[in-house]
Amino acid sequence: MRVVPISLNVSRVDILACDVAEHMGALAAQYNLPPELMRIEITETAYTGESQAVDRLTADLHTRGFSTYMDDFGTGQSTLAMLKNVNVDVIKLDRTFVPDDGDQGRSTQIISSMLEMAQSLHLPIVIEGVETDEQANMLRQMGARYAQGFLYHRPMPVEDFEALLDGGAGN
């Protein structure tokens, strides 16, 4: 079966409850996975609520070879100053900014500005919540390189995911 990267979500509660970096390292060892195939997504609210703990965590994860993503950017109390100080590999812009039904208003301007800023910071950005070809095309025209959402795949049972990886019929 083909091996692909996986994302693991970490919340503020997880950070306070256990040694996340140690736990992820143990999982990588248990399943014989290279850390670069495990992408640790830390919710934006964890950065605003526990910034020192998150800073230590991201440094420890990076030392162990894991990539870190700031998930749901724009949903909490984020500030642009936060981007100056966080040590993440990728920003995931929350789905609430993706325009729907042809809306070309503020959402489009925010995404465009975020893409420009992320590019100047050499920080990849993933746009979450892409559900239609129209949205994907608009984002592509704006220069977005990465997106995720129901357009590409919906959550699925393990068996369906394994069939998808295996290149089964209809995939």
VMD Tcl script that builds the backbone (N, CA, C; Angstrom):
set m [mol new atoms 513]
animate dup $m
set s [atomselect $m all]
$s set {name element resname resid chain x y z} {
  {N N MET 1 A 0.848 -1.175 0.000}
  {CA C MET 1 A 0.000 0.000 0.000}
  {C C MET 1 A 0.901 1.249 0.000}
  {N N ARG 2 A 0.481 2.236 -0.734}
  {CA C ARG 2 A 1.219 3.494 -0.818}
  {C C ARG 2 A 1.201 4.208 0.539}
  {N N VAL 3 A 2.325 4.785 0.902}
  {CA C VAL 3 A 2.429 5.525 2.154}
  {C C VAL 3 A 2.284 7.012 1.843}
  {N N VAL 4 A 1.423 7.696 2.604}
  {CA C VAL 4 A 1.195 9.126 2.412}
  {C C VAL 4 A 1.307 9.818 3.763}
  {N N PRO 5 A 1.598 11.117 3.753}
  {CA C PRO 5 A 1.640 11.855 5.017}
  {C C PRO 5 A 0.263 11.874 5.685}
  {N N ILE 6 A 0.277 11.944 7.001}
  {CA C ILE 6 A -0.969 12.057 7.756}
  {C C ILE 6 A -0.875 13.285 8.663}
  {N N SER 7 A -2.024 13.849 8.972}
  {CA C SER 7 A -2.094 14.979 9.885}
  {C C SER 7 A -2.719 14.528 11.186}
  {N N LEU 8 A -2.176 15.044 12.268}
  {CA C LEU 8 A -2.699 14.745 13.593}
  {C C LEU 8 A -2.998 16.078 14.273}
  {N N ASN 9 A -4.221 16.240 14.733}
  {CA C ASN 9 A -4.633 17.500 15.344}
  {C C ASN 9 A -4.331 17.512 16.837}
  {N N VAL 10 A -3.833 18.646 17.304}
  {CA C VAL 10 A -3.489 18.833 18.706}
  {C C VAL 10 A -4.180 20.107 19.194}
  {N N SER 11 A -4.845 20.005 20.325}
  {CA C SER 11 A -5.534 21.162 20.896}
  {C C SER 11 A -4.801 21.642 22.144}
  {N N ARG 12 A -5.267 22.736 22.690}
  {CA C ARG 12 A -4.714 23.265 23.943}
  {C C ARG 12 A -4.850 22.227 25.050}
  {N N VAL 13 A -5.976 21.518 25.082}
  {CA C VAL 13 A -6.191 20.490 26.105}
  {C C VAL 13 A -5.121 19.408 25.994}
  {N N ASP 14 A -4.810 18.970 24.779}
  {CA C ASP 14 A -3.771 17.957 24.578}
  {C C ASP 14 A -2.427 18.448 25.110}
  {N N ILE 15 A -2.108 19.702 24.808}
  {CA C ILE 15 A -0.815 20.268 25.209}
  {C C ILE 15 A -0.688 20.293 26.728}
  {N N LEU 16 A -1.788 20.587 27.411}
  {CA C LEU 16 A -1.761 20.650 28.865}
  {C C LEU 16 A -1.846 19.265 29.507}
  {N N ALA 17 A -2.384 18.290 28.781}
  {CA C ALA 17 A -2.634 16.970 29.361}
  {C C ALA 17 A -1.444 16.019 29.278}
  {N N CYS 18 A -0.592 16.190 28.275}
  {CA C CYS 18 A 0.492 15.225 28.119}
  {C C CYS 18 A 1.673 15.854 27.387}
  {N N ASP 19 A 2.753 15.105 27.317}
  {CA C ASP 19 A 3.917 15.532 26.544}
  {C C ASP 19 A 3.657 15.123 25.090}
  {N N VAL 20 A 3.091 16.048 24.318}
  {CA C VAL 20 A 2.663 15.755 22.951}
  {C C VAL 20 A 3.830 15.291 22.082}
  {N N ALA 21 A 4.968 15.959 22.192}
  {CA C ALA 21 A 6.124 15.585 21.361}
  {C C ALA 21 A 6.581 14.170 21.684}
  {N N GLU 22 A 6.616 13.840 22.956}
  {CA C GLU 22 A 6.999 12.478 23.366}
  {C C GLU 22 A 5.992 11.466 22.829}
  {N N HIS 23 A 4.715 11.796 22.947}
  {CA C HIS 23 A 3.651 10.902 22.470}
  {C C HIS 23 A 3.760 10.687 20.953}
  {N N MET 24 A 3.965 11.769 20.196}
  {CA C MET 24 A 4.088 11.647 18.737}
  {C C MET 24 A 5.331 10.840 18.369}
  {N N GLY 25 A 6.412 11.068 19.106}
  {CA C GLY 25 A 7.625 10.283 18.870}
  {C C GLY 25 A 7.386 8.804 19.114}
  {N N ALA 26 A 6.633 8.484 20.163}
  {CA C ALA 26 A 6.318 7.083 20.468}
  {C C ALA 26 A 5.442 6.475 19.372}
  {N N LEU 27 A 4.478 7.245 18.872}
  {CA C LEU 27 A 3.627 6.752 17.780}
  {C C LEU 27 A 4.451 6.482 16.522}
  {N N ALA 28 A 5.355 7.415 16.204}
  {CA C ALA 28 A 6.211 7.232 15.026}
  {C C ALA 28 A 7.040 5.962 15.162}
  {N N ALA 29 A 7.589 5.742 16.348}
  {CA C ALA 29 A 8.396 4.537 16.581}
  {C C ALA 29 A 7.533 3.279 16.528}
  {N N GLN 30 A 6.371 3.327 17.169}
  {CA C GLN 30 A 5.483 2.159 17.226}
  {C C GLN 30 A 5.068 1.703 15.834}
  {N N TYR 31 A 4.773 2.664 14.945}
  {CA C TYR 31 A 4.298 2.319 13.608}
  {C C TYR 31 A 5.384 2.428 12.548}
  {N N ASN 32 A 6.624 2.617 12.999}
  {CA C ASN 32 A 7.767 2.690 12.098}
  {C C ASN 32 A 7.556 3.732 10.996}
  {N N LEU 33 A 7.100 4.918 11.415}
  {CA C LEU 33 A 6.847 6.012 10.481}
  {C C LEU 33 A 7.936 7.074 10.610}
  {N N PRO 34 A 8.465 7.530 9.493}
  {CA C PRO 34 A 9.377 8.669 9.574}
  {C C PRO 34 A 8.596 9.901 10.040}
  {N N PRO 35 A 9.151 10.699 10.955}
  {CA C PRO 35 A 8.429 11.868 11.477}
  {C C PRO 35 A 7.976 12.834 10.384}
  {N N GLU 36 A 8.704 12.902 9.280}
  {CA C GLU 36 A 8.299 13.843 8.227}
  {C C GLU 36 A 6.985 13.441 7.562}
  {N N LEU 37 A 6.504 12.238 7.817}
  {CA C LEU 37 A 5.200 11.830 7.287}
  {C C LEU 37 A 4.055 12.134 8.258}
  {N N MET 38 A 4.402 12.636 9.446}
  {CA C MET 38 A 3.387 12.975 10.443}
  {C C MET 38 A 3.375 14.490 10.611}
  {N N ARG 39 A 2.285 15.107 10.212}
  {CA C ARG 39 A 2.158 16.563 10.281}
  {C C ARG 39 A 1.290 16.924 11.470}
  {N N ILE 40 A 1.860 17.670 12.382}
  {CA C ILE 40 A 1.167 17.979 13.628}
  {C C ILE 40 A 0.463 19.324 13.474}
  {N N GLU 41 A -0.860 19.293 13.509}
  {CA C GLU 41 A -1.681 20.492 13.363}
  {C C GLU 41 A -2.122 20.963 14.742}
  {N N ILE 42 A -1.656 22.152 15.103}
  {CA C ILE 42 A -1.979 22.729 16.403}
  {C C ILE 42 A -2.987 23.853 16.176}
  {N N THR 43 A -4.106 23.777 16.871}
  {CA C THR 43 A -5.149 24.779 16.656}
  {C C THR 43 A -4.662 26.166 17.039}
  {N N GLU 44 A -5.130 27.138 16.292}
  {CA C GLU 44 A -4.736 28.523 16.541}
  {C C GLU 44 A -5.038 28.940 17.972}
  {N N THR 45 A -6.148 28.476 18.514}
  {CA C THR 45 A -6.520 28.874 19.873}
  {C C THR 45 A -5.491 28.392 20.894}
  {N N ALA 46 A -4.783 27.323 20.606}
  {CA C ALA 46 A -3.715 26.879 21.509}
  {C C ALA 46 A -2.593 27.910 21.531}
  {N N TYR 47 A -2.306 28.523 20.395}
  {CA C TYR 47 A -1.252 29.537 20.331}
  {C C TYR 47 A -1.627 30.774 21.140}
  {N N THR 48 A -2.891 31.145 21.102}
  {CA C THR 48 A -3.297 32.347 21.812}
  {C C THR 48 A -3.471 32.082 23.301}
  {N N GLY 49 A -3.794 30.858 23.665}
  {CA C GLY 49 A -4.031 30.561 25.072}
  {C C GLY 49 A -2.817 30.061 25.820}
  {N N GLU 50 A -1.928 29.381 25.148}
  {CA C GLU 50 A -0.776 28.761 25.804}
  {C C GLU 50 A 0.473 28.970 24.960}
  {N N SER 51 A 0.775 30.207 24.629}
  {CA C SER 51 A 1.835 30.479 23.657}
  {C C SER 51 A 3.193 29.945 24.083}
  {N N GLN 52 A 3.566 30.052 25.347}
  {CA C GLN 52 A 4.877 29.548 25.769}
  {C C GLN 52 A 4.939 28.034 25.679}
  {N N ALA 53 A 3.879 27.362 26.093}
  {CA C ALA 53 A 3.842 25.902 26.000}
  {C C ALA 53 A 3.882 25.461 24.540}
  {N N VAL 54 A 3.185 26.176 23.683}
  {CA C VAL 54 A 3.172 25.840 22.261}
  {C C VAL 54 A 4.543 26.102 21.644}
  {N N ASP 55 A 5.196 27.181 22.037}
  {CA C ASP 55 A 6.547 27.452 21.538}
  {C C ASP 55 A 7.496 26.312 21.896}
  {N N ARG 56 A 7.416 25.843 23.140}
  {CA C ARG 56 A 8.274 24.718 23.563}
  {C C ARG 56 A 7.914 23.458 22.774}
  {N N LEU 57 A 6.608 23.237 22.595}
  {CA C LEU 57 A 6.164 22.051 21.867}
  {C C LEU 57 A 6.646 22.069 20.423}
  {N N THR 58 A 6.454 23.181 19.731}
  {CA C THR 58 A 6.867 23.223 18.316}
  {C C THR 58 A 8.378 23.055 18.199}
  {N N ALA 59 A 9.149 23.637 19.118}
  {CA C ALA 59 A 10.604 23.457 19.082}
  {C C ALA 59 A 10.962 21.985 19.285}
  {N N ASP 60 A 10.301 21.328 20.236}
  {CA C ASP 60 A 10.561 19.905 20.497}
  {C C ASP 60 A 10.147 19.048 19.303}
  {N N LEU 61 A 8.996 19.350 18.718}
  {CA C LEU 61 A 8.547 18.595 17.543}
  {C C LEU 61 A 9.524 18.758 16.381}
  {N N HIS 62 A 9.982 19.985 16.146}
  {CA C HIS 62 A 10.941 20.217 15.068}
  {C C HIS 62 A 12.245 19.465 15.315}
  {N N THR 63 A 12.701 19.450 16.562}
  {CA C THR 63 A 13.923 18.709 16.911}
  {C C THR 63 A 13.767 17.228 16.582}
  {N N ARG 64 A 12.553 16.719 16.741}
  {CA C ARG 64 A 12.284 15.305 16.476}
  {C C ARG 64 A 11.967 15.028 15.004}
  {N N GLY 65 A 11.936 16.069 14.170}
  {CA C GLY 65 A 11.731 15.882 12.740}
  {C C GLY 65 A 10.300 16.030 12.251}
  {N N PHE 66 A 9.381 16.474 13.112}
  {CA C PHE 66 A 7.984 16.648 12.719}
  {C C PHE 66 A 7.768 18.039 12.127}
  {N N SER 67 A 6.812 18.149 11.216}
  {CA C SER 67 A 6.356 19.442 10.707}
  {C C SER 67 A 5.194 19.908 11.571}
  {N N THR 68 A 5.095 21.231 11.735}
  {CA C THR 68 A 3.991 21.775 12.527}
  {C C THR 68 A 3.177 22.741 11.675}
  {N N TYR 69 A 1.874 22.637 11.837}
  {CA C TYR 69 A 0.924 23.480 11.117}
  {C C TYR 69 A 0.095 24.248 12.135}
  {N N MET 70 A -0.196 25.521 11.845}
  {CA C MET 70 A -1.156 26.264 12.656}
  {C C MET 70 A -2.514 26.076 11.987}
  {N N ASP 71 A -3.387 25.344 12.664}
  {CA C ASP 71 A -4.690 24.991 12.110}
  {C C ASP 71 A -5.728 26.052 12.467}
  {N N ASP 72 A -6.689 26.227 11.574}
  {CA C ASP 72 A -7.838 27.117 11.790}
  {C C ASP 72 A -7.431 28.574 11.986}
  {N N PHE 73 A -6.389 29.027 11.294}
  {CA C PHE 73 A -5.941 30.401 11.465}
  {C C PHE 73 A -7.075 31.355 11.105}
  {N N GLY 74 A -7.291 32.332 11.974}
  {CA C GLY 74 A -8.316 33.341 11.745}
  {C C GLY 74 A -9.585 33.118 12.538}
  {N N THR 75 A -9.676 32.012 13.273}
  {CA C THR 75 A -10.913 31.741 14.013}
  {C C THR 75 A -10.863 32.217 15.447}
  {N N GLY 76 A -9.688 32.333 15.978}
  {CA C GLY 76 A -9.564 32.709 17.391}
  {C C GLY 76 A -9.229 34.172 17.520}
  {N N GLN 77 A -8.338 34.462 18.412}
  {CA C GLN 77 A -7.947 35.834 18.674}
  {C C GLN 77 A -6.577 36.096 18.062}
  {N N SER 78 A -6.380 35.593 16.857}
  {CA C SER 78 A -5.077 35.735 16.221}
  {C C SER 78 A -4.807 37.189 15.866}
  {N N THR 79 A -3.542 37.507 15.889}
  {CA C THR 79 A -3.111 38.817 15.439}
  {C C THR 79 A -1.982 38.593 14.458}
  {N N LEU 80 A -1.741 39.574 13.638}
  {CA C LEU 80 A -0.635 39.446 12.706}
  {C C LEU 80 A 0.690 39.372 13.452}
  {N N ALA 81 A 0.770 39.980 14.628}
  {CA C ALA 81 A 1.986 39.901 15.431}
  {C C ALA 81 A 2.296 38.454 15.805}
  {N N MET 82 A 1.249 37.647 15.956}
  {CA C MET 82 A 1.447 36.241 16.281}
  {C C MET 82 A 2.290 35.560 15.209}
  {N N LEU 83 A 2.050 35.897 13.945}
  {CA C LEU 83 A 2.798 35.266 12.855}
  {C C LEU 83 A 4.284 35.591 12.920}
  {N N LYS 84 A 4.598 36.724 13.504}
  {CA C LYS 84 A 6.000 37.121 13.635}
  {C C LYS 84 A 6.741 36.194 14.583}
  {N N ASN 85 A 6.029 35.678 15.575}
  {CA C ASN 85 A 6.686 34.948 16.652}
  {C C ASN 85 A 6.521 33.434 16.608}
  {N N VAL 86 A 5.558 32.915 15.867}
  {CA C VAL 86 A 5.344 31.469 15.898}
  {C C VAL 86 A 6.339 30.758 14.983}
  {N N ASN 87 A 6.682 29.557 15.398}
  {CA C ASN 87 A 7.638 28.751 14.652}
  {C C ASN 87 A 6.903 27.560 14.039}
  {N N VAL 88 A 6.115 27.830 13.011}
  {CA C VAL 88 A 5.378 26.767 12.331}
  {C C VAL 88 A 5.862 26.663 10.893}
  {N N ASP 89 A 5.566 25.525 10.300}
  {CA C ASP 89 A 5.977 25.280 8.922}
  {C C ASP 89 A 4.908 25.688 7.919}
  {N N VAL 90 A 3.638 25.644 8.344}
  {CA C VAL 90 A 2.511 25.910 7.439}
  {C C VAL 90 A 1.386 26.565 8.229}
  {N N ILE 91 A 0.693 27.498 7.581}
  {CA C ILE 91 A -0.528 28.107 8.134}
  {C C ILE 91 A -1.719 27.518 7.383}
  {N N LYS 92 A -2.755 27.128 8.119}
  {CA C LYS 92 A -3.990 26.652 7.498}
  {C C LYS 92 A -5.073 27.692 7.761}
  {N N LEU 93 A -5.448 28.412 6.710}
  {CA C LEU 93 A -6.450 29.470 6.820}
  {C C LEU 93 A -7.831 28.841 6.946}
  {N N ASP 94 A -8.547 29.240 7.969}
  {CA C ASP 94 A -9.841 28.632 8.273}
  {C C ASP 94 A -10.842 28.777 7.128}
  {N N ARG 95 A -11.706 27.822 7.036}
  {CA C ARG 95 A -12.732 27.726 5.994}
  {C C ARG 95 A -13.684 28.908 5.964}
  {N N THR 96 A -13.811 29.627 7.069}
  {CA C THR 96 A -14.765 30.733 7.117}
  {C C THR 96 A -14.416 31.846 6.137}
  {N N PHE 97 A -13.197 31.867 5.627}
  {CA C PHE 97 A -12.791 32.913 4.691}
  {C C PHE 97 A -13.067 32.547 3.235}
  {N N VAL 98 A -13.394 31.287 2.964}
  {CA C VAL 98 A -13.638 30.864 1.581}
  {C C VAL 98 A -15.000 31.371 1.147}
  {N N PRO 99 A -15.021 32.213 0.105}
  {CA C PRO 99 A -16.307 32.751 -0.360}
  {C C PRO 99 A -17.194 31.649 -0.937}
  {N N ASP 100 A -18.492 31.792 -0.727}
  {CA C ASP 100 A -19.423 30.848 -1.337}
  {C C ASP 100 A -20.422 31.603 -2.204}
  {N N ASP 101 A -21.041 30.892 -3.103}
  {CA C ASP 101 A -22.062 31.448 -3.997}
  {C C ASP 101 A -21.590 32.689 -4.758}
  {N N GLY 102 A -20.353 32.655 -5.222}
  {CA C GLY 102 A -19.859 33.741 -6.066}
  {C C GLY 102 A -19.520 35.013 -5.320}
  {N N ASP 103 A -19.546 34.981 -3.996}
  {CA C ASP 103 A -19.199 36.156 -3.186}
  {C C ASP 103 A -17.764 36.570 -3.474}
  {N N GLN 104 A -17.571 37.767 -3.919}
  {CA C GLN 104 A -16.229 38.262 -4.214}
  {C C GLN 104 A -15.879 39.430 -3.293}
  {N N GLY 105 A -16.454 39.471 -2.109}
  {CA C GLY 105 A -16.280 40.602 -1.204}
  {C C GLY 105 A -15.043 40.507 -0.341}
  {N N ARG 106 A -15.222 40.799 0.914}
  {CA C ARG 106 A -14.107 40.869 1.851}
  {C C ARG 106 A -13.360 39.553 1.983}
  {N N SER 107 A -14.071 38.442 1.911}
  {CA C SER 107 A -13.402 37.139 2.029}
  {C C SER 107 A -12.296 37.003 1.000}
  {N N THR 108 A -12.591 37.391 -0.222}
  {CA C THR 108 A -11.609 37.294 -1.296}
  {C C THR 108 A -10.414 38.197 -1.012}
  {N N GLN 109 A -10.676 39.392 -0.519}
  {CA C GLN 109 A -9.587 40.317 -0.201}
  {C C GLN 109 A -8.722 39.788 0.947}
  {N N ILE 110 A -9.351 39.196 1.935}
  {CA C ILE 110 A -8.604 38.645 3.068}
  {C C ILE 110 A -7.717 37.503 2.593}
  {N N ILE 111 A -8.272 36.603 1.805}
  {CA C ILE 111 A -7.479 35.483 1.305}
  {C C ILE 111 A -6.322 35.991 0.461}
  {N N SER 112 A -6.592 36.922 -0.421}
  {CA C SER 112 A -5.544 37.477 -1.277}
  {C C SER 112 A -4.429 38.093 -0.437}
  {N N SER 113 A -4.791 38.849 0.569}
  {CA C SER 113 A -3.801 39.472 1.447}
  {C C SER 113 A -3.016 38.431 2.229}
  {N N MET 114 A -3.704 37.410 2.717}
  {CA C MET 114 A -3.025 36.348 3.461}
  {C C MET 114 A -2.042 35.595 2.566}
  {N N LEU 115 A -2.457 35.322 1.331}
  {CA C LEU 115 A -1.563 34.628 0.401}
  {C C LEU 115 A -0.313 35.458 0.125}
  {N N GLU 116 A -0.514 36.751 -0.079}
  {CA C GLU 116 A 0.622 37.635 -0.349}
  {C C GLU 116 A 1.558 37.710 0.854}
  {N N MET 117 A 0.978 37.852 2.035}
  {CA C MET 117 A 1.793 37.938 3.239}
  {C C MET 117 A 2.534 36.625 3.489}
  {N N ALA 118 A 1.849 35.512 3.358}
  {CA C ALA 118 A 2.480 34.213 3.582}
  {C C ALA 118 A 3.640 33.997 2.604}
  {N N GLN 119 A 3.431 34.398 1.369}
  {CA C GLN 119 A 4.494 34.252 0.378}
  {C C GLN 119 A 5.711 35.086 0.773}
  {N N SER 120 A 5.490 36.306 1.239}
  {CA C SER 120 A 6.616 37.161 1.629}
  {C C SER 120 A 7.328 36.612 2.859}
  {N N LEU 121 A 6.635 35.849 3.690}
  {CA C LEU 121 A 7.232 35.222 4.866}
  {C C LEU 121 A 7.804 33.840 4.557}
  {N N HIS 122 A 7.681 33.405 3.299}
  {CA C HIS 122 A 8.111 32.059 2.881}
  {C C HIS 122 A 7.427 30.991 3.736}
  {N N LEU 123 A 6.134 31.202 3.929}
  {CA C LEU 123 A 5.337 30.332 4.773}
  {C C LEU 123 A 4.177 29.773 3.949}
  {N N PRO 124 A 4.213 28.490 3.631}
  {CA C PRO 124 A 3.099 27.929 2.860}
  {C C PRO 124 A 1.774 28.107 3.607}
  {N N ILE 125 A 0.712 28.258 2.807}
  {CA C ILE 125 A -0.617 28.420 3.390}
  {C C ILE 125 A -1.571 27.451 2.700}
  {N N VAL 126 A -2.372 26.777 3.497}
  {CA C VAL 126 A -3.400 25.861 3.005}
  {C C VAL 126 A -4.741 26.535 3.251}
  {N N ILE 127 A -5.571 26.605 2.222}
  {CA C ILE 127 A -6.910 27.173 2.377}
  {C C ILE 127 A -7.868 26.022 2.666}
  {N N GLU 128 A -8.516 26.074 3.822}
  {CA C GLU 128 A -9.441 25.023 4.226}
  {C C GLU 128 A -10.850 25.320 3.718}
  {N N GLY 129 A -11.645 24.265 3.550}
  {CA C GLY 129 A -13.066 24.427 3.269}
  {C C GLY 129 A -13.437 24.585 1.815}
  {N N VAL 130 A -12.604 24.110 0.908}
  {CA C VAL 130 A -12.928 24.219 -0.521}
  {C C VAL 130 A -13.925 23.119 -0.879}
  {N N GLU 131 A -15.090 23.545 -1.358}
  {CA C GLU 131 A -16.163 22.596 -1.640}
  {C C GLU 131 A -16.583 22.569 -3.102}
  {N N THR 132 A -16.245 23.585 -3.882}
  {CA C THR 132 A -16.706 23.636 -5.273}
  {C C THR 132 A -15.542 23.902 -6.219}
  {N N ASP 133 A -15.740 23.524 -7.472}
  {CA C ASP 133 A -14.741 23.822 -8.504}
  {C C ASP 133 A -14.567 25.327 -8.652}
  {N N GLU 134 A -15.646 26.067 -8.515}
  {CA C GLU 134 A -15.577 27.523 -8.622}
  {C C GLU 134 A -14.636 28.104 -7.554}
  {N N GLN 135 A -14.774 27.627 -6.327}
  {CA C GLN 135 A -13.891 28.087 -5.256}
  {C C GLN 135 A -12.438 27.721 -5.556}
  {N N ALA 136 A -12.218 26.491 -5.967}
  {CA C ALA 136 A -10.853 26.022 -6.260}
  {C C ALA 136 A -10.236 26.844 -7.382}
  {N N ASN 137 A -10.998 27.104 -8.433}
  {CA C ASN 137 A -10.484 27.895 -9.557}
  {C C ASN 137 A -10.165 29.322 -9.134}
  {N N MET 138 A -11.046 29.920 -8.331}
  {CA C MET 138 A -10.808 31.273 -7.856}
  {C C MET 138 A -9.527 31.323 -7.018}
  {N N LEU 139 A -9.368 30.356 -6.117}
  {CA C LEU 139 A -8.173 30.326 -5.268}
  {C C LEU 139 A -6.911 30.105 -6.095}
  {N N ARG 140 A -7.017 29.242 -7.081}
  {CA C ARG 140 A -5.872 28.992 -7.970}
  {C C ARG 140 A -5.480 30.279 -8.697}
  {N N GLN 141 A -6.476 31.023 -9.185}
  {CA C GLN 141 A -6.200 32.292 -9.880}
  {C C GLN 141 A -5.579 33.324 -8.943}
  {N N MET 142 A -5.866 33.214 -7.658}
  {CA C MET 142 A -5.299 34.133 -6.678}
  {C C MET 142 A -3.881 33.737 -6.279}
  {N N GLY 143 A -3.451 32.565 -6.720}
  {CA C GLY 143 A -2.097 32.113 -6.413}
  {C C GLY 143 A -2.006 31.088 -5.302}
  {N N ALA 144 A -3.144 30.587 -4.827}
  {CA C ALA 144 A -3.113 29.557 -3.794}
  {C C ALA 144 A -2.565 28.258 -4.386}
  {N N ARG 145 A -1.651 27.645 -3.677}
  {CA C ARG 145 A -1.066 26.392 -4.137}
  {C C ARG 145 A -1.671 25.186 -3.443}
  {N N TYR 146 A -2.191 25.385 -2.222}
  {CA C TYR 146 A -2.672 24.255 -1.432}
  {C C TYR 146 A -4.072 24.547 -0.912}
  {N N ALA 147 A -4.919 23.527 -0.976}
  {CA C ALA 147 A -6.285 23.647 -0.474}
  {C C ALA 147 A -6.732 22.285 0.022}
  {N N GLN 148 A -7.708 22.307 0.882}
  {CA C GLN 148 A -8.327 21.058 1.313}
  {C C GLN 148 A -9.808 21.312 1.491}
  {N N GLY 149 A -10.577 20.254 1.394}
  {CA C GLY 149 A -12.011 20.386 1.599}
  {C C GLY 149 A -12.772 19.261 0.933}
  {N N PHE 150 A -14.087 19.330 1.045}
  {CA C PHE 150 A -14.960 18.284 0.530}
  {C C PHE 150 A -14.854 18.120 -0.978}
  {N N LEU 151 A -14.409 19.142 -1.697}
  {CA C LEU 151 A -14.236 19.002 -3.135}
  {C C LEU 151 A -13.297 17.842 -3.435}
  {N N TYR 152 A -12.301 17.668 -2.614}
  {CA C TYR 152 A -11.285 16.649 -2.862}
  {C C TYR 152 A -11.663 15.306 -2.260}
  {N N HIS 153 A -12.074 15.302 -1.020}
  {CA C HIS 153 A -12.592 14.081 -0.385}
  {C C HIS 153 A -13.317 14.456 0.891}
  {N N ARG 154 A -14.338 13.688 1.182}
  {CA C ARG 154 A -15.061 13.827 2.441}
  {C C ARG 154 A -14.471 12.819 3.422}
  {N N PRO 155 A -14.742 12.998 4.711}
  {CA C PRO 155 A -14.316 11.970 5.664}
  {C C PRO 155 A -14.868 10.618 5.226}
  {N N MET 156 A -14.073 9.583 5.460}
  {CA C MET 156 A -14.473 8.255 4.985}
  {C C MET 156 A -14.021 7.172 5.952}
  {N N PRO 157 A -14.676 6.017 5.882}
  {CA C PRO 157 A -14.252 4.882 6.707}
  {C C PRO 157 A -12.845 4.418 6.303}
  {N N VAL 158 A -12.168 3.782 7.230}
  {CA C VAL 158 A -10.804 3.304 7.007}
  {C C VAL 158 A -10.719 2.440 5.748}
  {N N GLU 159 A -11.690 1.561 5.559}
  {CA C GLU 159 A -11.654 0.651 4.406}
  {C C GLU 159 A -11.664 1.424 3.080}
  {N N ASP 160 A -12.462 2.481 3.027}
  {CA C ASP 160 A -12.525 3.292 1.807}
  {C C ASP 160 A -11.213 4.043 1.577}
  {N N PHE 161 A -10.622 4.521 2.666}
  {CA C PHE 161 A -9.345 5.232 2.551}
  {C C PHE 161 A -8.249 4.277 2.071}
  {N N GLU 162 A -8.240 3.079 2.617}
  {CA C GLU 162 A -7.245 2.093 2.186}
  {C C GLU 162 A -7.428 1.736 0.714}
  {N N ALA 163 A -8.677 1.634 0.275}
  {CA C ALA 163 A -8.933 1.357 -1.140}
  {C C ALA 163 A -8.465 2.527 -2.007}
  {N N LEU 164 A -8.668 3.730 -1.530}
  {CA C LEU 164 A -8.211 4.916 -2.245}
  {C C LEU 164 A -6.691 4.907 -2.394}
  {N N LEU 165 A -6.007 4.586 -1.314}
  {CA C LEU 165 A -4.543 4.513 -1.353}
  {C C LEU 165 A -4.042 3.410 -2.268}
  {N N ASP 166 A -4.799 2.341 -2.286}
  {CA C ASP 166 A -4.415 1.170 -3.091}
  {C C ASP 166 A -4.735 1.363 -4.557}
  {N N GLY 167 A -5.412 2.485 -4.903}
  {CA C GLY 167 A -5.757 2.744 -6.303}
  {C C GLY 167 A -6.908 1.896 -6.795}
  {N N GLY 168 A -7.808 1.540 -5.888}
  {CA C GLY 168 A -8.948 0.694 -6.243}
  {C C GLY 168 A -9.865 1.350 -7.260}
  {N N ALA 169 A -10.806 0.592 -7.748}
  {CA C ALA 169 A -11.749 1.059 -8.775}
  {C C ALA 169 A -12.476 2.304 -8.312}
  {N N GLY 170 A -12.648 3.230 -9.231}
  {CA C GLY 170 A -13.398 4.439 -8.960}
  {C C GLY 170 A -12.612 5.504 -8.229}
  {N N ASN 171 A -11.300 5.317 -8.120}
  {CA C ASN 171 A -10.490 6.297 -7.368}
  {C C ASN 171 A -9.599 7.058 -8.310}
}
mol reanalyze $m
mol bondsrecalc $m
mol representation Tube
mol addrep $m
